[in-house]
Amino acid sequence: MIEYFCVYTKKGILRYQKGEKPGYLDEIILRVGISPIQKTLSVRGKNITVESRGSDFFLIIDSKQTFDSFEILIEKFYCNFEDFDKNFDEIIKSLYYERSKEDKQSSLNKIKQSKVRRWSEENLDAAILDYSSEKSIPTYSESKLNTITKKFDFPRKFSLFSKKIKIEELKEKLSTHLVDKNVSLEISQKIVKNVYTELKQDGFEYVDQHVFKEKIGKILSNMISQINHEELLENIRKCNQKGKIFSICFVGVNGVGKSTSLAKICCWLLQNNFKVYIAACDTFRAGAIEQLKVHVQRFKSAGYEVGLYEKGYNKSDATVAKNAIIMAKSENYDVILIDTAGRMHNKKELMISLSKLIKTNNPEHLIFVGEALVGSDSLEHLREFNRAVGEGITDKRLDSILLTKMDTVDDKIGQIVNMTVAGNCPILFLGTGQTNMDLTKIDIKTVVDSLMS
């Protein structure tokens, strides 16, 4: 019988799994590759079968025989996910008993003729990992939203140097390597200086991989910080216990995905049993309010309690936010999410407007939404936004960073370092896709390994 089953994407994102994940799974996936054909192989005495469907890969590990009913299994997965998840063991057992071609074809025909709404592979993200007005919340083997989307920890080969190297030579190699990984020149030089200084102080003239990786890991771990999610959730609860509503404000430049990120955070909060209210304070961008209305309607259709406050376009965002907070509190909501207009850091009037919004409403938590694709300009963006926040309320700063489009940069993840150092604030989440489920907690070790690969 099947020991393990999973569905993953070409980008290594695990969508679904059943059974205990084997330690050699990464090895299997690397061997299989991403070619769109069925593959069967034997690893450590186990029969491994992989079949692709669109951008998704279905993998089964069986200790006794090769699984040969993939077409039926995939149809059941796409046809009715909730039933598939709930009755997985029974489905697998029945497929093993259907040994003849006639049995299999009969089952396949019944599924295809079913009145249950079928989802196409192209819409799988929206169907399984997002909320729509036509379905309820799916049940996952992992209960929390922020653990569903994970990238496999593929083995990463250290590539900076192979043999012992002079620390003088290491300086230039490391600087070039970090810049290639999208770490800004300014911050890469800071990292190099710290590494060189510590090695020099420890009496090293030459360094090997082991010593270097230990040293760089320690330095980067100290530079990259992350939010304690449980502590943030507890702060919201404490605020609510005092009879207050917890306000979270989203800020950033144009086009980085603030509204989409707001919907993801809304989803996370809903999963943690908070009543969420949304303030549509982007009164400049055409379609901004309508975009939020779509998100709110989807949440409501899924059975969640989500409110929306909007007063149209060309209004004072500070005033809209103020009135939204009053309304949300009167209706006993726990959290209000304030969407703001995207603004370039060098647009003085818009930055003054942001300062006014902060001064008027003093949000409990400020999230800077930035994207992984931007280069060293992001450092200036962060500094200017922090300055604008501080002009609104003295000594107030950005509280966290949500870094979007991480699924588009491969291993060039230097923006994580750039953002945390330049903003002097921790990473809240990484955005790894377009659906509400595509949020990932940062893993410092994985970041360090990727930077050094």
ZADO-30522 format. One record per residue (C-alpha): residue in three letters; x, y negated, z. Coordinates in steps of 0.5 Angstrom, whole numbers, plus 500, padded with zeros to 3 digits. Each point is the difference from the previous one (the first is absolute). Layout:
BEGIN
alaXYZ/...
//
This chain:
BEGIN
met500500500/ile502493499/glu505497506/tyr500493497/phe496495495/cys501493498/val499495495/tyr505495499/thr502494494/lys505499496/lys503495504/gly500505506/ile494497504/leu497506504/arg492499499/tyr498507503/gln502506504/lys498506503/gly505505504/glu506499503/lys505496496/pro506504499/gly507497501/tyr502501493/leu494497496/asp505494498/glu504505497/ile495503496/ile497494497/leu507498498/arg500506496/val494500497/gly501493498/ile494496497/ser499503493/pro492501499/ile500508499/gln499506505/lys506502503/thr501507505/leu506501504/ser503504505/val503496506/arg502504507/gly496506498/lys494496499/asn495499494/ile500493498/thr495497494/val499493498/glu495497495/ser499493498/arg494496499/gly501493497/ser505497505/asp498505506/phe504506501/phe497506504/leu505505503/ile498507504/ile505504504/asp498507500/ser504506504/lys497506496/gln498498493/thr499494495/phe494496500/asp497500493/ser493497502/phe503493499/glu494497495/ile495502505/leu503497506/ile502493497/glu492500497/lys498501507/phe505495503/tyr498494495/cys492502500/asn499500507/phe506498505/glu496500506/asp497507499/phe507502498/asp503498506/lys495503505/asn500507497/phe507500497/asp501507503/glu494503498/ile501497493/ile507503499/lys498507503/ser494500495/leu505499494/tyr505506502/tyr494504499/glu498498493/arg505504497/ser497501493/lys500494494/glu492501500/asp500498508/lys504494499/gln497497494/ser493501503/ser502496506/leu503495496/asn494499496/lys496499506/ile504495503/lys500496493/gln493501500/ser499497507/lys496494501/val505498505/arg503493498/arg507502496/trp506495501/ser505500494/glu507500501/glu501493498/asn495498506/leu503504505/asp503495504/ala493496501/ala497506501/ile504504505/leu504494504/asp496494499/tyr492499502/ser495498495/ser493499500/glu498507498/lys503504506/ser502501507/ile506500503/pro504506499/thr503505505/tyr507501500/ser505505503/glu504494503/ser495495504/lys503494500/leu500495494/asn508498501/thr502507499/ile497503494/thr504496495/lys507503501/lys506501495/phe504506500/asp507499504/phe503503494/pro508501501/arg504494498/lys507501498/phe505495503/ser503496494/leu504495503/phe507504500/ser502507501/lys507500503/lys503496506/ile500492498/lys504494502/ile495496504/glu503494496/glu497504493/leu494501504/lys498493500/glu499499493/lys497507499/leu495499505/ser498493498/thr499502493/his496506502/leu495496504/val499495495/asp498505495/lys495503505/asn497493500/val503497506/ser501493499/leu508498500/glu499495506/ile497506504/ser505505497/gln506496502/lys497500507/ile500507500/val507501497/lys503496505/asn497503506/val502507498/tyr507498498/thr501496507/glu497506504/leu505505496/lys506495501/gln498500508/asp500507500/gly507501497/phe498503493/glu504498494/tyr497506496/val493503501/asp496506498/gln493501498/his498502507/val503494504/phe497496495/lys493502500/glu500500507/lys502493500/ile496497495/gly494504503/lys501497506/ile500493497/leu495500495/ser495503506/asn502494504/met498496494/ile494503498/ser494500505/gln493502500/ile493499503/asn498504506/his493502497/glu497503506/glu502494504/leu497495495/leu494504500/glu500500508/asn501492500/ile494500495/arg496504506/lys502495505/cys498494497/asn493503499/gln500502507/lys501492502/gly494499495/lys504497494/ile501502493/phe506502498/ser502496493/ile505502495/cys502496494/phe503502494/val505495496/gly505500494/val501498493/asn496501494/gly499507498/val503504505/gly493504502/lys498496506/ser493502499/thr501507498/ser505501506/leu494497505/ala495505497/lys505505502/ile501497507/cys493500501/cys499507498/trp506502505/leu496496506/leu494503498/gln503507501/asn502498507/asn493498502/phe500493499/lys494495497/val503496495/tyr498493497/ile503497494/ala501493499/ala501498493/cys504494500/asp504500493/thr495495498/phe505498494/arg501506496/ala494502495/gly497507502/ala503500507/ile494500503/glu497505496/gln505505501/leu499500507/lys493501499/val501507496/his505502506/val495498505/gln494504496/arg504506500/phe502500507/lys492499502/ser498506495/ala505504503/gly496499507/tyr505495503/glu498493503/val504495497/gly498493499/leu501494495/tyr500493501/glu501495494/lys498493498/gly502500492/tyr506497497/asn503493501/lys499500507/ser505498506/asp503507502/ala501498507/thr493498501/val498507497/ala504504504/lys498496506/asn492501499/ala502507498/ile503502507/ile494497503/met495504496/ala504506501/lys500499508/ser493499500/glu499506497/asn504504504/tyr506502495/asp506503503/val505497495/ile500495494/leu504500494/ile502493497/asp501501493/thr504493497/ala502498493/gly506502497/arg505494500/met507498498/his505498505/asn502494497/lys493497499/lys500495505/glu492499501/leu498507500/met506502505/ile497494504/ser493503500/leu503506502/ser502497506/lys494496502/leu496507499/ile505503505/lys499494505/thr493500500/asn499508501/asn506502503/pro500507498/glu502506505/his504503494/leu503498494/ile502504494/phe504498494/val499504494/gly506501496/glu501505494/ala506505499/leu502497493/val502493502/gly507498500/ser504496505/asp494494499/ser496504505/leu505497505/glu499493499/his492502500/leu500503507/arg504494503/glu495495497/phe494504502/asn503500507/arg502493500/ala492498498/val498505505/gly504496505/glu498493498/gly493503501/ile501502507/thr507499503/asp504506501/lys495505497/arg503504495/leu498506495/asp499506504/ser500506495/ile502501493/leu496505495/leu504501494/thr496502494/lys501504493/met505505504/asp498505495/thr503496494/val507499502/asp503508501/asp506499504/lys501493499/ile497498507/gly505495502/gln494495501/ile498504507/val507497503/asn499493496/met493499503/thr502502507/val506496501/ala498494496/gly493500504/asn503502507/cys494504500/pro498508500/ile497504494/leu492501502/phe499505494/leu503502493/gly495499494/thr501506496/gly494500495/gln493497498/thr495504505/asn498498507/met504506502/asp507498497/leu503498506/thr506503503/lys504499507/ile507498499/asp505505501/ile507497502/lys504507499/thr497501493/val501492498/val508501502/asp501506496/ser496497494/leu505494501/met506504500/ser498505494/
//
